[in-house]
Amino acid sequence: MPAAKPAKKSATSRPGAAAEQLPGPDEAGAAFTPALSAELERPRAVLTGLRGSPPQLVHLEGGSTRQRVALALWWAALLNCEREGPPCLACPTCLRVGGGMFADMLLLDGRAGSIKIDEVRALRPLLGEPPRFGRARVIVMAEAQALGIEAANSLLKALEDPCPDTCFVFTVPQRERLLPTLVSRGWVITLPWPDPGQPSAGALREWEDALARFLERGGGWFEKTAAKGAVDAAGGQEVVLLAQKALAARLAGRGAGSLAASFARIPTALLPVADELFGRCQEALQAQVNPGLVLDYMATQLYALAQGRILR
């Protein structure tokens, strides 16, 4: 798909464009800001190099959730900006992308829960149509690890056939959180990995402290996971990833954070067992097993490891 291909309609020629209230530069720009840091210069350069002939599927892994999603929006702006060069983030098209108002960008958001098969099926009629206003239709799967197995398989079928002028972009903490067949169909761009020694924020810190207390005292965890609406699939994945980061900190000899310090209780010889445990938990969450049960299983197994035992 040539980069110089003209848009089918200018942004100002859209039906109702005169009455449409565009987001301001500050409002729209806030959506892109996490993607503009100096540490993401290399991923931005890679995406810029792909602009002339964009792949059908790009995976953005590593970094933080905010950085991954912001870079996905930046990619949509790059492919559709009305000016030459990097996305200007100021033209009507860029403002619409940043404000979530661009008709040729669809966002399926796994940050708040699982991405359902019905949402994926709803995309199918669009895939055979050209973009309505821009050069490329961009379908963003934010935190695509939230795809259920059925939804992921439905996407695979859609990706079997070329979709002209349509680009998918998946954001995911680690490519291993996706079906291998999905990973193999796209380009993987890795953002700088976050420092596992950095403290967690907000609600995740509560989960971190609760798991650390459970490993030390053996109590308080099940009351937390049993509370109504305590955790959904996406939240469960974040908690498991939190534990994986704590394990990485333990292996690196960094004790920052209550959970990493608690992992010092686990004998070195049993650390590989913990790593395998986290993989099983991620697979169970992708298979839509009850998140509370998965986290209870993880905590129980970790408690046993901290006692020098392996539960069968």
Secondary structure as the mmCIF struct_conf table of DSSP 4:
data_model
#
loop_
_struct_conf.conf_type_id
_struct_conf.id
_struct_conf.beg_label_comp_id
_struct_conf.beg_label_asym_id
_struct_conf.beg_label_seq_id
_struct_conf.end_label_comp_id
_struct_conf.end_label_asym_id
_struct_conf.end_label_seq_id
TURN_TY1_P TURN_TY1_P1 ALA A 3 ALA A 4
HELX_LH_PP_P HELX_LH_PP_P1 LYS A 5 ALA A 7
BEND BEND1 LYS A 8 LYS A 9
HELX_RH_3T_P HELX_RH_3T_P1 ALA A 11 SER A 13
BEND BEND2 ARG A 14 ARG A 14
TURN_TY1_P TURN_TY1_P2 PRO A 15 ALA A 19
HELX_LH_PP_P HELX_LH_PP_P2 LEU A 22 GLY A 24
HELX_RH_AL_P HELX_RH_AL_P1 PRO A 25 PHE A 32
HELX_RH_3T_P HELX_RH_3T_P2 THR A 33 LEU A 36
BEND BEND3 SER A 37 SER A 37
HELX_RH_3T_P HELX_RH_3T_P3 ALA A 38 LEU A 40
HELX_RH_AL_P HELX_RH_AL_P2 GLU A 41 LEU A 50
TURN_TY1_P TURN_TY1_P3 ARG A 51 GLY A 52
BEND BEND4 SER A 53 SER A 53
BEND BEND5 GLN A 56 GLN A 56
STRN STRN1 LEU A 57 GLU A 61
BEND BEND6 GLY A 62 GLY A 63
HELX_RH_AL_P HELX_RH_AL_P3 THR A 65 ASN A 80
BEND BEND7 GLU A 82 PRO A 86
BEND BEND8 LEU A 89 LEU A 89
BEND BEND9 CYS A 91 CYS A 91
HELX_RH_AL_P HELX_RH_AL_P4 PRO A 92 GLY A 98
TURN_TY1_P TURN_TY1_P4 GLY A 99 GLY A 100
TURN_TY1_P TURN_TY1_P5 ALA A 103 ASP A 104
STRN STRN2 MET A 105 ASP A 109
BEND BEND10 ARG A 111 GLY A 113
HELX_LH_PP_P HELX_LH_PP_P3 SER A 114 SER A 114
STRN STRN3 ILE A 115 ILE A 115
HELX_LH_PP_P HELX_LH_PP_P4 LYS A 116 LYS A 116
HELX_RH_AL_P HELX_RH_AL_P5 ILE A 117 ARG A 121
TURN_TY1_P TURN_TY1_P6 ALA A 122 LEU A 123
HELX_RH_AL_P HELX_RH_AL_P6 ARG A 124 LEU A 127
TURN_TY1_P TURN_TY1_P7 GLY A 128 GLY A 128
BEND BEND11 GLU A 129 GLU A 129
HELX_LH_PP_P HELX_LH_PP_P5 PRO A 130 PRO A 131
BEND BEND12 ARG A 132 ARG A 135
STRN STRN4 ARG A 137 ALA A 142
TURN_TY1_P TURN_TY1_P8 GLU A 143 GLU A 143
HELX_RH_3T_P HELX_RH_3T_P4 ALA A 144 ALA A 146
STRN STRN5 LEU A 147 LEU A 147
HELX_RH_AL_P HELX_RH_AL_P7 ILE A 149 GLU A 160
BEND BEND13 ASP A 161 ASP A 161
TURN_TY1_P TURN_TY1_P9 PRO A 164 ASP A 165
STRN STRN6 THR A 166 VAL A 172
BEND BEND14 PRO A 173 PRO A 173
HELX_RH_3T_P HELX_RH_3T_P5 ARG A 175 ARG A 177
BEND BEND15 LEU A 178 LEU A 178
HELX_RH_AL_P HELX_RH_AL_P8 PRO A 180 VAL A 183
TURN_TY1_P TURN_TY1_P10 SER A 184 ARG A 185
BEND BEND16 GLY A 186 GLY A 186
STRN STRN7 TRP A 187 THR A 190
HELX_LH_PP_P HELX_LH_PP_P6 LEU A 191 ASP A 195
TURN_TY1_P TURN_TY1_P11 PRO A 196 GLY A 197
BEND BEND17 GLN A 198 GLN A 198
HELX_LH_PP_P HELX_LH_PP_P7 PRO A 199 SER A 200
HELX_RH_AL_P HELX_RH_AL_P9 GLY A 202 ARG A 217
BEND BEND18 GLY A 218 GLY A 218
BEND BEND19 GLY A 220 GLY A 220
HELX_RH_AL_P HELX_RH_AL_P10 TRP A 221 ALA A 226
BEND BEND20 ALA A 227 ALA A 227
TURN_TY1_P TURN_TY1_P12 LYS A 228 GLY A 229
HELX_RH_AL_P HELX_RH_AL_P11 ALA A 233 LEU A 251
TURN_TY1_P TURN_TY1_P13 ALA A 252 GLY A 253
BEND BEND21 GLY A 257 GLY A 257
HELX_RH_AL_P HELX_RH_AL_P12 SER A 258 SER A 262
HELX_RH_3T_P HELX_RH_3T_P6 PHE A 263 ARG A 265
BEND BEND22 ILE A 266 ILE A 266
HELX_RH_3T_P HELX_RH_3T_P7 THR A 268 LEU A 270
HELX_RH_AL_P HELX_RH_AL_P13 LEU A 271 GLN A 286
TURN_TY1_P TURN_TY1_P14 ALA A 287 GLN A 288
HELX_RH_AL_P HELX_RH_AL_P14 PRO A 291 ALA A 306
TURN_TY1_P TURN_TY1_P15 GLN A 307 GLY A 308
#
